[in-house]
Amino acid sequence: MTSPVSSHLRIPIAAFLLCAMASCVELRAQSAPAPAGTSTDLFVMLGSDIDRPGLLPRANYNIGIGHTFAFLKRDPIGDELTFGYTYENSGSHGFLHTNFGEHTESAGVMKNFALPKTKVVTGYTWVQTGITSYTGNAHIQNRLDSGVSIGAIVHCNNNNSIWIQESYSKVVTVPWYTTASIGYTYSW
């Protein structure tokens, strides 16, 4: 069963995705080929956690920066180092925000890879770890947070792309959770 918030958001999210994909295809047709080597990515992602137990949907906002290194292209672990900040609603009710938050600063390694028969869409895996702080209680609680992600990047042109990702995360002393996200990235 879907919550009233998630069922009302489906149509605007679907419309946004269709418009973004259409503009990506149009921009991609007009742009020159991407340069090889290094790049820096600034990303903003919005998503929803599905917390265990109980399958409770919660807001998840992420902003960060990553840098791809040309000499790491053949490395099986990753070719992009990332740093990010994530806010997650960890309250017992509500979706967007409550007084109880989870704030995470993380570092990660991302591996970008080509998908067969397309140059517009690429894939990636992403391993991250960091410190998360739970706020809203009498004392701030700091915990280790680790996660793995898999996703696809729709390249609009050399500088703009849309990311779609699924993540699995685990915080010490807290049940695991998954996050589905969509985001925008500007690369230079």
C-alpha positions in Angstrom: 0.0 0.0 0.0 1.4 3.4 -0.9 1.2 6.4 1.4 -0.8 9.5 0.2 2.4 11.4 -0.2 4.1 8.9 -2.4 0.9 8.4 -4.6 0.6 12.1 -5.1 4.2 12.5 -6.1 4.3 9.8 -8.8 2.8 11.9 -11.6 5.0 15.0 -11.0 8.1 12.8 -10.6 7.3 10.9 -13.8 6.7 14.2 -15.7 10.0 15.6 -14.4 11.8 12.5 -15.5 10.3 12.5 -19.0 11.1 16.2 -19.5 14.7 15.7 -18.3 15.2 12.7 -20.5 13.8 14.6 -23.5 16.0 17.6 -23.0 19.0 15.3 -22.4 18.4 13.6 -25.8 18.1 17.0 -27.5 21.2 18.4 -25.8 23.2 15.3 -26.5 22.4 15.5 -30.2 23.8 19.1 -30.2 27.0 18.5 -28.1 30.5 17.5 -29.1 32.1 14.2 -27.9 33.3 14.2 -24.2 37.0 14.7 -23.6 38.9 11.8 -22.1 40.8 12.1 -18.8 39.7 13.7 -15.6 36.5 15.5 -14.6 35.0 16.9 -11.5 31.3 16.3 -10.7 29.0 18.3 -8.4 25.9 16.3 -7.6 22.6 16.9 -5.9 20.3 13.9 -5.2 16.8 13.5 -3.8 15.4 10.2 -2.7 13.4 8.2 -0.3 14.7 5.7 2.2 12.8 2.5 3.0 13.8 1.9 6.6 13.7 -1.5 8.2 11.8 -2.7 10.1 8.4 -1.6 8.9 9.2 -0.3 5.4 8.8 3.3 6.4 9.5 5.9 3.7 11.7 8.8 4.7 13.3 11.7 2.9 17.0 11.5 1.9 18.9 14.5 0.5 22.5 14.3 -0.8 25.0 16.8 -2.1 28.6 16.2 -2.9 31.6 16.4 -5.2 33.6 13.7 -7.0 36.8 13.8 -9.1 37.6 11.2 -11.7 41.3 10.4 -12.2 42.4 9.2 -15.6 45.2 7.0 -14.2 42.5 5.0 -12.2 40.4 4.1 -15.3 41.8 0.5 -15.3 41.4 0.1 -11.5 38.8 -2.5 -10.7 37.7 -0.8 -7.4 37.0 2.7 -8.8 38.1 5.7 -10.8 36.3 8.5 -9.0 36.8 9.7 -5.4 33.8 11.3 -3.8 32.9 13.4 -0.7 29.3 14.0 0.3 26.8 15.2 2.9 23.5 13.5 3.4 20.5 14.5 5.4 17.9 11.8 6.2 14.7 12.2 8.2 14.9 9.7 11.0 11.8 10.7 12.9 8.9 8.3 13.7 6.4 10.2 11.5 6.4 12.5 8.5 8.3 12.2 5.3 10.2 15.5 4.5 11.6 16.6 7.9 11.2 16.1 11.6 13.3 17.2 14.6 15.1 13.9 14.5 17.7 13.9 11.7 20.6 11.8 10.5 23.5 13.8 9.1 26.2 11.9 7.3 29.6 13.1 6.0 31.1 10.4 3.8 33.9 9.5 1.5 33.6 7.0 -1.3 35.0 5.4 -4.4 32.9 5.2 -7.6 33.5 2.9 -10.6 32.1 4.3 -13.8 31.5 1.8 -16.7 30.1 1.8 -20.2 26.9 -0.1 -21.1 26.7 -2.0 -24.3 25.2 -0.4 -27.4 24.8 3.1 -25.9 26.8 6.1 -25.2 24.0 8.2 -23.7 23.6 5.9 -20.6 26.5 4.6 -18.5 26.5 2.7 -15.2 28.4 3.0 -11.9 29.0 1.3 -8.6 29.7 3.3 -5.5 31.1 2.3 -2.1 30.9 4.9 0.7 31.6 5.1 4.4 31.4 7.9 6.8 30.3 9.2 10.2 26.6 9.8 10.8 25.2 11.9 13.6 21.7 11.5 15.0 20.2 14.8 16.2 17.0 15.6 18.1 17.8 13.7 21.3 19.4 15.1 24.4 22.9 14.1 23.1 24.1 13.8 19.6 24.9 10.1 18.7 27.7 9.5 16.2 27.9 6.1 14.4 29.8 4.5 11.5 27.7 4.5 8.2 28.6 2.3 5.2 26.8 1.9 2.0 26.9 0.4 -1.5 25.1 1.8 -4.6 24.5 0.9 -8.2 23.1 3.3 -10.7 22.8 4.7 -14.2 23.8 8.1 -15.6 21.9 9.6 -18.4 24.3 12.0 -20.1 22.6 15.1 -21.4 25.8 16.6 -22.8 29.4 17.0 -21.7 28.5 18.9 -18.6 25.0 17.8 -17.5 23.6 14.4 -16.5 20.8 12.8 -14.6 21.6 10.0 -12.1 19.3 7.2 -11.0 20.5 5.0 -8.2 19.6 2.4 -5.6 21.6 2.1 -2.4 21.9 -0.3 0.5 23.2 1.2 3.7 24.0 0.0 7.3 24.6 2.1 10.3 26.1 0.4 13.3 23.3 -0.3 15.9 20.6 0.6 13.4 18.6 -1.7 11.1 19.7 -1.6 7.4 17.9 0.6 4.9 17.6 1.0 1.1 17.4 4.3 -0.8 16.1 5.0 -4.3 17.4 8.4 -5.6 17.4 10.6 -8.6 19.8 13.5 -9.0 21.4 16.1 -11.2 25.1 16.4 -11.8 27.2 19.2 -13.3 30.6 18.1 -14.6 33.6 20.2 -15.6 
